[in-house]
Amino acid sequence: MVKKLQKMSADNKSGPQLSGAVKESAQQIWLAGLGAFSKAQEEGGKVFETLVKEGLSIQRKTQAVAEEKISSATNKMATMATDITSKAGHQWDKLENIFEERVAKALNKLGVPSAKDVDALIARIDELNRSVQKMSAKPTAAAKAPRAAAKPAAKKAAAKRPAARKSA
């Protein structure tokens, strides 16, 4: 179109032909605009649907990436929380041991027996009880013999005593 106008101006023709060419060019531009508008109306629905599909695809990808980042951050936080809990637990254990040792020292200074001392005494008492039960449950033959010999000797002694009293 522009070339036509340049050619006409180069030919140095009269103004009426130039104005006709400009009118024709304007008419063609107008018709091209109408054609573009009509084409956009026809394909506008298709373009709109295509844009919606692309937007939905981008939204899904974005959500997947965001969920992955959130999951990663959650795992890191859980790991950190576990580590902190573990370290805190060890510190409490150390503190508890220190406290128990100091209490044990204070009780020892006051003369209070420790749990180990009490357990040792209980074991010793149990051992002595077993020994006593063995001794009292099974009298030996030697222990029975003196008892048997003691009974006649006691009878003889009792018989001599009244006689001795009679002579006195």
C-alpha positions in Angstrom: 0.0 0.0 0.0 2.8 2.4 1.0 4.7 1.4 -2.2 1.7 2.3 -4.3 1.5 5.7 -2.7 5.2 6.3 -3.2 5.0 5.3 -6.8 2.1 7.6 -7.4 3.9 10.5 -5.8 7.0 9.7 -7.8 5.0 9.7 -11.1 4.0 13.2 -10.1 0.4 12.7 -11.0 -2.4 14.9 -10.0 -4.0 15.2 -6.6 -7.3 13.5 -7.4 -5.6 10.2 -8.2 -3.5 10.6 -5.0 -6.6 11.2 -2.9 -8.4 8.2 -4.5 -5.4 6.0 -3.7 -5.4 7.2 -0.1 -9.2 6.5 0.1 -8.6 3.1 -1.3 -5.8 2.4 1.1 -7.9 3.6 4.1 -10.7 1.4 2.9 -8.4 -1.6 2.8 -7.0 -0.8 6.2 -10.6 -0.6 7.6 -11.5 -3.9 6.0 -8.3 -5.6 7.4 -9.3 -4.3 10.8 -12.8 -5.7 10.5 -11.4 -9.0 9.3 -9.0 -9.2 12.3 -11.9 -8.3 14.6 -14.1 -11.0 13.1 -11.3 -13.6 13.3 -10.6 -12.6 16.9 -14.3 -13.1 17.7 -14.3 -16.5 16.0 -11.2 -17.8 17.6 -11.5 -15.8 20.9 -13.4 -18.7 22.6 -10.7 -21.1 21.5 -7.9 -18.8 22.7 -9.7 -18.2 25.9 -10.0 -22.0 26.6 -6.4 -22.5 25.7 -5.4 -19.7 28.1 -7.5 -21.3 30.8 -5.9 -24.7 30.3 -2.4 -23.2 30.3 -3.3 -21.2 33.5 -4.6 -24.4 35.2 -1.4 -26.3 34.2 0.8 -23.5 35.6 -1.3 -23.4 38.8 -0.9 -27.2 39.3 2.9 -27.0 38.8 3.1 -24.1 41.2 1.1 -26.0 43.8 3.2 -29.1 43.4 6.4 -27.1 43.9 4.9 -25.2 46.9 3.8 -28.5 48.5 7.2 -30.0 47.9 8.9 -27.0 49.6 6.4 -27.1 52.5 7.1 -30.9 52.9 10.8 -30.3 52.8 10.6 -27.5 55.4 8.3 -29.6 57.6 10.8 -32.5 57.5 13.7 -30.2 58.4 11.7 -28.7 61.3 10.8 -32.1 62.5 14.4 -33.2 62.4 15.5 -30.1 64.2 12.9 -30.6 66.9 14.0 -34.2 67.4 17.6 -33.1 67.7 16.7 -30.4 70.2 14.5 -32.8 72.2 17.4 -35.4 72.3 19.9 -32.8 73.4 17.5 -31.5 76.0 16.9 -35.0 77.3 20.6 -35.6 77.7 21.0 -32.4 79.6 18.2 -33.3 81.9 19.8 -36.7 82.5 23.1 -35.1 83.4 21.3 -32.6 85.7 19.4 -35.5 87.4 22.6 -37.5 87.9 24.3 -34.5 89.5 21.3 -33.9 91.8 21.2 -37.6 92.8 24.9 -37.6 93.6 24.7 -34.5 95.7 21.7 -35.8 97.6 23.5 -39.1 98.2 26.6 -37.3 99.6 24.4 -35.1 101.9 22.5 -38.2 103.2 25.8 -40.0 103.7 27.2 -37.1 105.7 24.1 -37.3 107.9 24.6 -41.0 108.5 21.6 -42.2 106.5 22.4 -45.5 104.8 22.2 -45.7 101.1 20.0 -48.0 99.1 23.0 -50.2 98.5 23.7 -50.4 102.2 20.1 -51.3 102.9 20.1 -53.9 100.2 23.3 -55.5 101.6 21.8 -55.6 105.1 18.6 -57.3 103.7 20.7 -59.9 101.9 22.8 -60.5 105.1 19.6 -60.9 107.2 18.1 -63.3 104.6 21.3 -65.3 104.8 21.3 -65.4 108.6 17.6 -66.4 108.6 18.4 -69.3 106.3 21.2 -70.4 108.5 19.0 -70.3 111.6 16.3 -72.2 109.9 18.7 -74.9 108.9 20.0 -75.2 112.4 16.7 -75.4 114.1 15.0 -77.6 111.5 17.6 -80.4 111.5 19.0 -81.3 114.9 22.2 -83.4 114.5 22.8 -86.8 116.0 25.3 -85.4 118.4 22.8 -82.9 119.6 20.3 -85.8 120.2 22.8 -87.9 122.1 23.6 -85.4 124.9 19.8 -84.9 125.4 19.3 -88.6 125.8 22.2 -88.8 128.2 21.1 -85.8 130.1 17.7 -87.2 130.9 19.1 -90.2 133.0 21.7 -88.0 134.5 19.1 -85.6 135.6 17.1 -88.4 137.1 20.1 -89.6 139.1 20.8 -86.1 140.3 17.3 -85.7 141.4 17.4 -89.0 143.3 20.6 -88.0 145.1 19.3 -84.7 146.2 16.5 -85.9 148.4 18.9 -88.3 150.1 21.3 -85.6 150.8 18.6 -83.5 152.4 17.6 -86.4 154.6 21.0 -86.6 156.2 21.3 -82.9 156.7 
